[in-house]
Amino acid sequence: MSAVATSTTDSIVTLTESAARQISSMQAEDKENAGKPLRVYVESGGCSGMQYGMTFDEKRDDDLHAEFSGVGVVVDPFSANYLRGAVIDFSDALTGGGFKINNPNAHSSCGCGKSFNA
């Protein structure tokens, strides 16, 4: 199930309801990040060539922005080329839990799921 998105620009990535709840919880626990959007990005590295990153950050002028269940998400234009259509989910399972990115642009991924080849 995906959360309802409200967006002023094209929604590059989608957060599931579970991911949005976890991010809201993380923001509530750390007041420094309260109100900051989640930045989702890709950079060179990892065992497959590109790796994902997520951090709380300020919105920049050229960012694409969307909101899911009250959680703001920003993506820079470079990363948008690699992330378009990706879905971010969260699982609290003891084995294999955490954030997972399902990226239709990834031709292959490493075993850890944190890097990919576009």
N, CA, C and O atoms as a MOPAC input file, in Angstrom:
PM7 MOZYME 1SCF
protein

 N      0.84600 1    -1.18400 1     0.00000 1
 C      0.00000 1     0.00000 1     0.00000 1
 C      0.88400 1     1.23700 1     0.00000 1
 O      1.83600 1     1.32100 1     0.77700 1
 N      0.58300 1     2.17700 1    -0.84800 1
 C      1.38200 1     3.39200 1    -0.84000 1
 C      0.57800 1     4.51800 1    -0.20100 1
 O     -0.65200 1     4.54000 1    -0.24500 1
 N      1.30300 1     5.43500 1     0.38200 1
 C      0.68000 1     6.57600 1     1.02900 1
 C      0.16500 1     7.53100 1    -0.03700 1
 O      0.63000 1     7.50700 1    -1.17700 1
 N     -0.78200 1     8.36200 1     0.32800 1
 C     -1.31300 1     9.34900 1    -0.59000 1
 C     -0.28500 1    10.45700 1    -0.75500 1
 O      0.22400 1    10.99600 1     0.22800 1
 N      0.01500 1    10.78900 1    -1.99600 1
 C      1.02400 1    11.80600 1    -2.28700 1
 C      0.35500 1    13.11600 1    -2.65300 1
 O     -0.64600 1    13.14700 1    -3.36900 1
 N      0.92300 1    14.18700 1    -2.15000 1
 C      0.58600 1    15.51700 1    -2.63000 1
 C      1.89100 1    16.11700 1    -3.09200 1
 O      2.90300 1    16.02400 1    -2.39700 1
 N      1.87600 1    16.72700 1    -4.25000 1
 C      3.13400 1    17.14900 1    -4.83700 1
 C      2.96600 1    18.44100 1    -5.61200 1
 O      1.92500 1    18.69100 1    -6.22100 1
 N      4.01100 1    19.25800 1    -5.57800 1
 C      4.02300 1    20.45700 1    -6.40000 1
 C      4.78300 1    20.18100 1    -7.69300 1
 O      4.70400 1    20.97000 1    -8.63400 1
 N      5.50800 1    19.08600 1    -7.75100 1
 C      6.24000 1    18.68300 1    -8.94700 1
 C      6.03100 1    17.19700 1    -9.16500 1
 O      5.33000 1    16.53600 1    -8.39900 1
 N      6.63400 1    16.69300 1   -10.19400 1
 C      6.55900 1    15.27200 1   -10.50900 1
 C      7.08900 1    14.44900 1    -9.34000 1
 O      8.18300 1    14.71200 1    -8.84100 1
 N      6.32500 1    13.46100 1    -8.90500 1
 C      6.76900 1    12.59800 1    -7.81500 1
 C      7.75900 1    11.58100 1    -8.37300 1
 O      7.38200 1    10.69700 1    -9.14300 1
 N      9.00300 1    11.70600 1    -7.98900 1
 C     10.06500 1    10.83100 1    -8.47800 1
 C     10.02100 1     9.50000 1    -7.75000 1
 O     10.04000 1     8.44100 1    -8.37700 1
 N      9.96200 1     9.55500 1    -6.42300 1
 C      9.89800 1     8.34500 1    -5.60600 1
 C      8.58300 1     8.33300 1    -4.84500 1
 O      7.93700 1     9.36700 1    -4.67500 1
 N      8.20000 1     7.15400 1    -4.39400 1
 C      6.98900 1     6.98800 1    -3.60200 1
 C      7.36500 1     6.35000 1    -2.27200 1
 O      8.16200 1     5.41200 1    -2.23000 1
 N      6.79500 1     6.85600 1    -1.19700 1
 C      6.94800 1     6.23700 1     0.11800 1
 C      5.70400 1     5.41900 1     0.40700 1
 O      4.58700 1     5.88100 1     0.17800 1
 N      5.89000 1     4.20300 1     0.90900 1
 C      4.74000 1     3.43300 1     1.37100 1
 C      4.28500 1     4.02500 1     2.70600 1
 O      5.00400 1     4.81300 1     3.32100 1
 N      3.10400 1     3.64500 1     3.14200 1
 C      2.60500 1     4.12300 1     4.44000 1
 C      3.55700 1     3.71800 1     5.56000 1
 O      3.81400 1     4.50100 1     6.47500 1
 N      4.07700 1     2.50600 1     5.48900 1
 C      5.01000 1     2.01100 1     6.50500 1
 C      6.27400 1     2.86800 1     6.55800 1
 O      6.74300 1     3.21400 1     7.64200 1
 N      6.82300 1     3.21000 1     5.40300 1
 C      8.02400 1     4.04900 1     5.35300 1
 C      7.72500 1     5.45100 1     5.88400 1
 O      8.52700 1     6.01300 1     6.62900 1
 N      6.58800 1     6.01200 1     5.50900 1
 C      6.21700 1     7.35200 1     5.98500 1
 C      6.05900 1     7.36500 1     7.50300 1
 O      6.48200 1     8.31700 1     8.15900 1
 N      5.44700 1     6.30800 1     8.07500 1
 C      5.28900 1     6.22900 1     9.53400 1
 C      6.65100 1     6.15700 1    10.22500 1
 O      6.87400 1     6.82700 1    11.23300 1
 N      7.55800 1     5.34400 1     9.68300 1
 C      8.88100 1     5.20500 1    10.29200 1
 C      9.65700 1     6.52000 1    10.22600 1
 O     10.31900 1     6.89500 1    11.19300 1
 N      9.58300 1     7.20300 1     9.12400 1
 C     10.29300 1     8.47800 1     8.98000 1
 C      9.70900 1     9.51400 1     9.93800 1
 O     10.45200 1    10.27200 1    10.56100 1
 N      8.38300 1     9.55100 1    10.05700 1
 C      7.74800 1    10.46100 1    11.02300 1
 C      8.20400 1    10.16100 1    12.43700 1
 O      8.45600 1    11.07800 1    13.21900 1
 N      8.31200 1     8.88400 1    12.77200 1
 C      8.77400 1     8.46800 1    14.09200 1
 C     10.21800 1     8.91300 1    14.32600 1
 O     10.55700 1     9.38800 1    15.41000 1
 N     11.05600 1     8.75800 1    13.32100 1
 C     12.46200 1     9.17600 1    13.43200 1
 C     12.55800 1    10.68700 1    13.64000 1
 O     13.38400 1    11.15600 1    14.42300 1
 N     11.72400 1    11.43900 1    12.94900 1
 C     11.73400 1    12.89600 1    13.10600 1
 C     11.25400 1    13.28900 1    14.49900 1
 O     11.77600 1    14.23700 1    15.08500 1
 N     10.28100 1    12.58200 1    15.03000 1
 C      9.76500 1    12.89500 1    16.36200 1
 C     10.80700 1    12.62200 1    17.44300 1
 O     10.83900 1    13.30500 1    18.46600 1
 N     11.65700 1    11.62200 1    17.21500 1
 C     12.69500 1    11.26200 1    18.19400 1
 C     13.89200 1    12.20900 1    18.15100 1
 O     14.61700 1    12.32100 1    19.14000 1
 N     14.11100 1    12.88400 1    17.04100 1
 C     15.26800 1    13.76100 1    16.88600 1
 C     14.78200 1    15.13900 1    16.44700 1
 O     14.55900 1    15.37600 1    15.25900 1
 N     14.62100 1    16.03500 1    17.39600 1
 C     14.04400 1    17.35300 1    17.13400 1
 C     14.84800 1    18.15400 1    16.10200 1
 O     14.29700 1    19.03600 1    15.44400 1
 N     16.14500 1    17.85300 1    15.95400 1
 C     16.97000 1    18.55000 1    14.96100 1
 C     16.45600 1    18.29500 1    13.54000 1
 O     16.61100 1    19.14000 1    12.65800 1
 N     15.85000 1    17.13500 1    13.32800 1
 C     15.36300 1    16.78000 1    11.99700 1
 C     13.87100 1    17.03800 1    11.80800 1
 O     13.34900 1    16.84800 1    10.70900 1
 N     13.18300 1    17.46500 1    12.85500 1
 C     11.75100 1    17.72900 1    12.76100 1
 C     11.49900 1    18.78800 1    11.68900 1
 O     12.13500 1    19.84200 1    11.68000 1
 N     10.57900 1    18.49800 1    10.80300 1
 C     10.20700 1    19.44500 1     9.76500 1
 C     11.09500 1    19.42000 1     8.53100 1
 O     10.74600 1    20.01900 1     7.51400 1
 N     12.22900 1    18.74300 1     8.59600 1
 C     13.09400 1    18.64800 1     7.41800 1
 C     12.60800 1    17.52400 1     6.51200 1
 O     12.19600 1    16.46900 1     6.99400 1
 N     12.65400 1    17.74600 1     5.20300 1
 C     12.27900 1    16.65400 1     4.30600 1
 C     13.36300 1    15.57400 1     4.25500 1
 O     14.52100 1    15.81400 1     4.59600 1
 N     12.96200 1    14.40300 1     3.82800 1
 C     13.90100 1    13.31300 1     3.61100 1
 C     14.50900 1    13.48000 1     2.22800 1
 O     13.78700 1    13.52200 1     1.23100 1
 N     15.82200 1    13.57300 1     2.16300 1
 C     16.51500 1    13.62600 1     0.87500 1
 C     16.87700 1    12.19900 1     0.48300 1
 O     17.52400 1    11.48000 1     1.24400 1
 N     16.45400 1    11.80100 1    -0.70700 1
 C     16.79500 1    10.50100 1    -1.26900 1
 C     17.70500 1    10.77900 1    -2.45400 1
 O     17.37500 1    11.58400 1    -3.32400 1
 N     18.86500 1    10.10100 1    -2.48500 1
 C     19.83400 1    10.39200 1    -3.54000 1
 C     20.61200 1     9.14800 1    -3.92700 1
 O     20.58400 1     8.13100 1    -3.23400 1
 N     21.30700 1     9.25600 1    -5.04900 1
 C     22.23300 1     8.21400 1    -5.46900 1
 C     23.59500 1     8.86200 1    -5.66600 1
 O     23.70100 1    10.04700 1    -5.98300 1
 N     24.62700 1     8.06300 1    -5.47300 1
 C     25.99300 1     8.52100 1    -5.67200 1
 C     26.83900 1     7.34900 1    -6.13900 1
 O     26.44700 1     6.19200 1    -5.98700 1
 N     27.98300 1     7.64500 1    -6.69700 1
 C     28.90100 1     6.59000 1    -7.11100 1
 C     29.38200 1     5.83000 1    -5.89100 1
 O     29.63600 1     6.41500 1    -4.83800 1
 N     29.50500 1     4.51700 1    -6.04400 1
 C     30.01200 1     3.70700 1    -4.94500 1
 C     29.26700 1     2.40800 1    -4.81800 1
 O     28.42600 1     2.07300 1    -5.65400 1
 N     29.57400 1     1.68200 1    -3.78000 1
 C     28.93800 1     0.39300 1    -3.54800 1
 C     29.52100 1    -0.65700 1    -4.47700 1
 O     30.30700 1    -0.34100 1    -5.37000 1
 N     29.14000 1    -1.88400 1    -4.26700 1
 C     29.71500 1    -2.98100 1    -5.04800 1
 C     29.11200 1    -3.09600 1    -6.44300 1
 O     29.61500 1    -3.86900 1    -7.25800 1
 N     28.04400 1    -2.34800 1    -6.74400 1
 C     27.42400 1    -2.42600 1    -8.07000 1
 C     27.57400 1    -1.14700 1    -8.87800 1
 O     27.03400 1    -1.05900 1    -9.98000 1
 N     28.29000 1    -0.15200 1    -8.36500 1
 C     28.54000 1     1.06500 1    -9.14400 1
 C     27.85200 1     2.31500 1    -8.62600 1
 O     28.44400 1     3.39400 1    -8.62800 1
 N     26.60600 1     2.18500 1    -8.18100 1
 C     25.85200 1     3.31700 1    -7.63100 1
 C     25.26800 1     2.85300 1    -6.30100 1
 O     24.94300 1     1.67900 1    -6.12900 1
 N     25.13700 1     3.80000 1    -5.35300 1
 C     24.52500 1     3.43900 1    -4.07800 1
 C     23.49900 1     4.47200 1    -3.67600 1
 O     23.58200 1     5.63900 1    -4.05700 1
 N     22.51900 1     4.01600 1    -2.89000 1
 C     21.44900 1     4.87600 1    -2.40000 1
 C     21.87700 1     5.56900 1    -1.12100 1
 O     22.70200 1     5.05700 1    -0.36500 1
 N     21.30400 1     6.74100 1    -0.89100 1
 C     21.48800 1     7.43700 1     0.36400 1
 C     20.19600 1     8.13100 1     0.75900 1
 O     19.40600 1     8.53600 1    -0.09400 1
 N     19.99200 1     8.26300 1     2.06200 1
 C     18.84000 1     8.98600 1     2.58500 1
 C     19.31000 1     9.76900 1     3.80600 1
 O     20.03100 1     9.24000 1     4.65200 1
 N     18.89800 1    11.03200 1     3.89000 1
 C     19.23300 1    11.87300 1     5.02600 1
 C     18.17600 1    12.95800 1     5.15300 1
 O     17.48500 1    13.27100 1     4.18400 1
 N     18.04800 1    13.52400 1     6.32800 1
 C     17.17000 1    14.67400 1     6.50100 1
 C     17.95500 1    15.90500 1     6.10200 1
 O     19.10200 1    16.07200 1     6.51700 1
 N     17.35300 1    16.77000 1     5.30000 1
 C     18.08200 1    17.89700 1     4.71800 1
 C     17.10900 1    19.01800 1     4.38800 1
 O     15.89400 1    18.82200 1     4.37900 1
 N     17.65200 1    20.17400 1     4.12000 1
 C     16.83900 1    21.31400 1     3.67300 1
 C     16.54900 1    21.16800 1     2.17900 1
 O     17.34700 1    20.58600 1     1.44500 1
 N     15.41400 1    21.69300 1     1.73300 1
 C     15.07200 1    21.68800 1     0.31600 1
 C     15.93100 1    22.73400 1    -0.39200 1
 O     16.10000 1    23.84800 1     0.10300 1
 N     16.46800 1    22.36600 1    -1.54600 1
 C     17.25600 1    23.27600 1    -2.38000 1
 C     16.41700 1    23.73400 1    -3.57000 1
 O     15.41300 1    23.10900 1    -3.91300 1
 N     16.83700 1    24.82300 1    -4.18900 1
 C     16.05400 1    25.42900 1    -5.27000 1
 C     15.73200 1    24.47800 1    -6.41600 1
 O     14.62500 1    24.52200 1    -6.95300 1
 N     16.67800 1    23.61700 1    -6.80400 1
 C     16.44900 1    22.75900 1    -7.97000 1
 C     15.89600 1    21.37400 1    -7.61100 1
 O     15.74600 1    20.52600 1    -8.49100 1
 N     15.59200 1    21.13900 1    -6.33700 1
 C     15.05700 1    19.84200 1    -5.91600 1
 C     13.64600 1    19.61300 1    -6.43300 1
 O     12.86900 1    20.55200 1    -6.60200 1
 N     13.33200 1    18.35800 1    -6.67800 1
 C     11.96200 1    17.93800 1    -6.92000 1
 C     11.40300 1    17.53100 1    -5.56200 1
 O     12.11200 1    16.92800 1    -4.75600 1
 N     10.14800 1    17.85300 1    -5.30500 1
 C      9.57900 1    17.66700 1    -3.96700 1
 C      8.22500 1    16.97100 1    -4.05800 1
 O      7.43000 1    17.25800 1    -4.95200 1
 N      7.97400 1    16.06900 1    -3.13800 1
 C      6.66600 1    15.43500 1    -2.98500 1
 C      6.42300 1    15.24200 1    -1.49700 1
 O      7.35000 1    15.32200 1    -0.69100 1
 N      5.17600 1    14.99000 1    -1.14200 1
 C      4.83600 1    14.74600 1     0.25900 1
 C      3.95500 1    13.51500 1     0.34600 1
 O      3.01600 1    13.35100 1    -0.43300 1
 N      4.27300 1    12.63600 1     1.31800 1
 C      3.54100 1    11.39200 1     1.52600 1
 C      3.13900 1    11.30400 1     2.98700 1
 O      3.99600 1    11.18200 1     3.86200 1
 N      1.83500 1    11.36400 1     3.25600 1
 C      1.31200 1    11.28300 1     4.62500 1
 C      2.03300 1    12.24500 1     5.55600 1
 O      2.36800 1    11.88800 1     6.68600 1
 N      2.27000 1    13.45700 1     5.08900 1
 C      2.90100 1    14.48900 1     5.90000 1
 C      4.42000 1    14.46700 1     5.89900 1
 O      5.03900 1    15.31300 1     6.54500 1
 N      5.04100 1    13.52600 1     5.19300 1
 C      6.50200 1    13.44000 1     5.13200 1
 C      6.96500 1    14.00700 1     3.79700 1
 O      6.59200 1    13.50200 1     2.73800 1
 N      7.78000 1    15.05700 1     3.85000 1
 C      8.34000 1    15.64500 1     2.64800 1
 C      9.51800 1    14.82500 1     2.14000 1
 O     10.32700 1    14.32800 1     2.92400 1
 N      9.60200 1    14.68900 1     0.82800 1
 C     10.70300 1    13.97700 1     0.18600 1
 C     11.26400 1    14.88000 1    -0.89600 1
 O     10.51600 1    15.43100 1    -1.70300 1
 N     12.59100 1    15.03200 1    -0.91400 1
 C     13.24500 1    15.82100 1    -1.95100 1
 C     14.26300 1    14.95500 1    -2.68200 1
 O     14.89700 1    14.08100 1    -2.09000 1
 N     14.40800 1    15.21400 1    -3.97800 1
 C     15.34600 1    14.49500 1    -4.82500 1
 C     16.01400 1    15.51400 1    -5.73900 1
 O     15.33800 1    16.32400 1    -6.37400 1
 N     17.34600 1    15.47200 1    -5.80500 1
 C     18.06000 1    16.38700 1    -6.70000 1
 C     17.91000 1    15.90500 1    -8.14400 1
 O     17.61800 1    14.73000 1    -8.36700 1
 N     18.10500 1    16.79100 1    -9.13100 1
 C     17.91300 1    16.41300 1   -10.53300 1
 C     18.80100 1    15.25500 1   -10.99200 1
 O     18.33700 1    14.41700 1   -11.76500 1
 N     20.05200 1    15.17400 1   -10.55100 1
 C     20.93300 1    14.07500 1   -10.93900 1
 C     20.36100 1    12.74300 1   -10.46800 1
 O     20.26000 1    11.79200 1   -11.24300 1
 N     19.98900 1    12.68400 1    -9.19800 1
 C     19.44900 1    11.44200 1    -8.63100 1
 C     18.10700 1    11.07400 1    -9.24900 1
 O     17.78100 1     9.89400 1    -9.37500 1
 N     17.32800 1    12.08500 1    -9.63500 1
 C     16.01000 1    11.82800 1   -10.22200 1
 C     16.11900 1    10.94600 1   -11.46100 1
 O     15.23700 1    10.12600 1   -11.71500 1
 N     17.18800 1    11.10600 1   -12.23000 1
 C     17.38300 1    10.28100 1   -13.42400 1
 C     17.45900 1     8.79600 1   -13.08900 1
 O     17.05100 1     7.96200 1   -13.89700 1
 N     17.97300 1     8.45600 1   -11.91600 1
 C     18.15000 1     7.07200 1   -11.50300 1
 C     17.01800 1     6.55000 1   -10.63300 1
 O     16.83500 1     5.33800 1   -10.51600 1
 N     16.24900 1     7.45700 1   -10.01600 1
 C     15.24100 1     7.05000 1    -9.03400 1
 C     13.80300 1     7.09900 1    -9.53900 1
 O     12.89800 1     6.65000 1    -8.83600 1
 N     13.56500 1     7.63200 1   -10.73600 1
 C     12.19300 1     7.81700 1   -11.21200 1
 C     11.41300 1     6.49900 1   -11.15200 1
 O     11.80400 1     5.50600 1   -11.76600 1
 N     10.32100 1     6.50500 1   -10.41400 1
 C      9.46900 1     5.32800 1   -10.28500 1
 C      9.80600 1     4.42200 1    -9.10700 1
 O      9.13100 1     3.41600 1    -8.89000 1
 N     10.84700 1     4.76700 1    -8.34000 1
 C     11.25400 1     3.92600 1    -7.20800 1
 C     10.24100 1     4.01900 1    -6.06700 1
 O      9.60400 1     5.05300 1    -5.86300 1
 N     10.10800 1     2.92500 1    -5.33700 1
 C      9.21400 1     2.86300 1    -4.17000 1
 C     10.06900 1     2.52800 1    -2.95300 1
 O     10.83500 1     1.56400 1    -2.96100 1
 N      9.92700 1     3.34100 1    -1.90700 1
 C     10.66300 1     3.12200 1    -0.66300 1
 C      9.69800 1     2.54300 1     0.35800 1
 O      8.64500 1     3.11700 1     0.63700 1
 N     10.07500 1     1.39400 1     0.91000 1
 C      9.24500 1     0.70300 1     1.88900 1
 C     10.05800 1     0.51200 1     3.16800 1
 O     11.28300 1     0.63500 1     3.15600 1
 N      9.38100 1     0.21400 1     4.25200 1
 C     10.05300 1    -0.07100 1     5.51700 1
 C      9.42400 1    -1.30600 1     6.14000 1
 O      8.20300 1    -1.46300 1     6.15100 1
 N     10.28500 1    -2.18200 1     6.66200 1
 C      9.83300 1    -3.36900 1     7.38300 1
 C     10.58400 1    -3.43900 1     8.70000 1
 O     11.79100 1    -3.20300 1     8.74500 1
 N      9.86600 1    -3.76700 1     9.78100 1
 C     10.53500 1    -3.90500 1    11.08200 1
 C     10.78900 1    -5.37500 1    11.40800 1
 O     10.94200 1    -5.73400 1    12.57600 1
 N     10.83500 1    -6.22500 1    10.38400 1
 C     11.12300 1    -7.64700 1    10.58400 1
 C     12.52200 1    -7.81900 1    11.16700 1
 O     13.43200 1    -7.05100 1    10.85800 1
 N     12.68300 1    -8.83400 1    12.01200 1
 C     13.98400 1    -9.08500 1    12.62100 1
 C     15.02900 1    -9.46700 1    11.58600 1
 O     16.19600 1    -9.09800 1    11.71600 1
 N     14.62700 1   -10.19300 1    10.57300 1
 C     15.54000 1   -10.58300 1     9.50500 1
 C     15.15900 1    -9.83500 1     8.24000 1
 O     14.02800 1    -9.93800 1     7.76600 1
 N     16.09900 1    -9.08700 1     7.69800 1
 C     15.84500 1    -8.36500 1     6.45800 1
 C     15.01300 1    -7.11500 1     6.63200 1
 O     14.46400 1    -6.60500 1     5.65500 1
 N     14.90200 1    -6.60100 1     7.85700 1
 C     14.12900 1    -5.39500 1     8.09700 1
 C     14.88500 1    -4.14700 1     7.69200 1
 O     16.05500 1    -4.21200 1     7.31500 1
 N     14.21500 1    -3.01300 1     7.77100 1
 C     14.80700 1    -1.72400 1     7.43200 1
 C     14.16100 1    -1.14400 1     6.18600 1
 O     13.14000 1    -1.64200 1     5.71300 1
 N     14.76400 1    -0.09000 1     5.66100 1
 C     14.26100 1     0.53600 1     4.45000 1
 C     14.70800 1    -0.26700 1     3.24200 1
 O     15.85200 1    -0.71600 1     3.16900 1
 N     13.79800 1    -0.44300 1     2.29400 1
 C     14.07900 1    -1.13200 1     1.04000 1
 C     13.64000 1    -0.23700 1    -0.10500 1
 O     12.56000 1     0.35200 1    -0.06600 1
 N     14.47900 1    -0.13800 1    -1.11900 1
 C     14.15400 1     0.66400 1    -2.29700 1
 C     13.94000 1    -0.27800 1    -3.47400 1
 O     14.85300 1    -1.00200 1    -3.87200 1
 N     12.74400 1    -0.26700 1    -4.02200 1
 C     12.42600 1    -1.03800 1    -5.21200 1
 C     12.53400 1    -0.07500 1    -6.38700 1
 O     11.67000 1     0.78100 1    -6.57900 1
 N     13.59800 1    -0.21900 1    -7.17200 1
 C     13.91800 1     0.73100 1    -8.22900 1
 C     13.79700 1     0.05600 1    -9.59300 1
 O     14.58300 1    -0.83700 1    -9.91400 1
 N     12.81500 1     0.47700 1   -10.40200 1
 C     12.65300 1    -0.13800 1   -11.72500 1
 C     13.79500 1     0.19500 1   -12.68400 1
 O     13.91200 1    -0.43600 1   -13.73500 1
 N     14.63500 1     1.16700 1   -12.34900 1
 C     15.75400 1     1.55800 1   -13.20800 1
 C     17.01800 1     0.75200 1   -12.94400 1
 O     17.98200 1     0.84400 1   -13.70500 1
 N     17.02400 1    -0.02900 1   -11.88300 1
 C     18.20900 1    -0.81700 1   -11.53300 1
 C     18.22900 1    -2.09500 1   -12.36300 1
 O     17.31800 1    -2.91800 1   -12.27100 1
 N     19.27600 1    -2.25800 1   -13.17500 1
 C     19.41100 1    -3.46500 1   -13.98800 1
 C     19.87400 1    -4.64100 1   -13.13800 1
 O     19.51000 1    -5.78700 1   -13.40300 1
 N     20.67100 1    -4.35600 1   -12.12200 1
 C     21.10400 1    -5.38100 1   -11.17600 1
 C     21.40000 1    -4.70500 1    -9.85200 1
 O     21.71100 1    -3.51500 1    -9.80500 1
 N     21.30200 1    -5.47100 1    -8.77900 1
 C     21.56200 1    -4.97000 1    -7.43400 1
 C     22.48900 1    -5.93400 1    -6.71500 1
 O     22.58900 1    -7.10900 1    -7.06800 1
 N     23.16100 1    -5.41700 1    -5.70400 1
 C     24.00600 1    -6.30100 1    -4.89600 1
 C     23.13100 1    -7.02300 1    -3.87000 1
 O     21.94800 1    -6.71300 1    -3.73200 1
 N     23.69800 1    -7.95800 1    -3.17300 1
 C     22.96000 1    -8.74200 1    -2.19200 1
 C     22.40800 1    -7.92100 1    -1.04900 1
 O     21.35500 1    -8.25000 1    -0.50300 1
 N     23.10900 1    -6.84400 1    -0.67300 1
 C     22.64000 1    -6.03200 1     0.45800 1
 C     21.49000 1    -5.10900 1     0.06700 1
 O     20.76400 1    -4.63100 1     0.93900 1
 N     21.31000 1    -4.84900 1    -1.23600 1
 C     20.23400 1    -3.99200 1    -1.69500 1
 C     20.52200 1    -2.50700 1    -1.57200 1
 O     19.64100 1    -1.68600 1    -1.82500 1
 N     21.73400 1    -2.15000 1    -1.19000 1
 C     22.07600 1    -0.74300 1    -1.00700 1
 C     22.81600 1    -0.15300 1    -2.20700 1
 O     23.03000 1     1.05800 1    -2.26700 1
 N     23.20900 1    -1.00000 1    -3.16400 1
 C     23.83100 1    -0.47800 1    -4.36600 1
 C     23.22900 1    -1.17000 1    -5.58100 1
 O     22.63300 1    -2.24200 1    -5.47600 1
 N     23.39800 1    -0.53100 1    -6.73900 1
 C     22.77400 1    -1.04200 1    -7.95200 1
 C     23.55800 1    -0.61000 1    -9.17500 1
 O     24.43600 1     0.24900 1    -9.10200 1
 N     23.22500 1    -1.21900 1   -10.29600 1
 C     23.81100 1    -0.86600 1   -11.57600 1
 C     22.67700 1    -0.39500 1   -12.45600 1
 O     21.69900 1    -1.11200 1   -12.66500 1
 N     22.81400 1     0.81200 1   -12.96900 1
 C     21.78000 1     1.35400 1   -13.86100 1
 C     22.21400 1     1.09000 1   -15.26000 1
 O     21.51100 1     1.45200 1   -16.20300 1

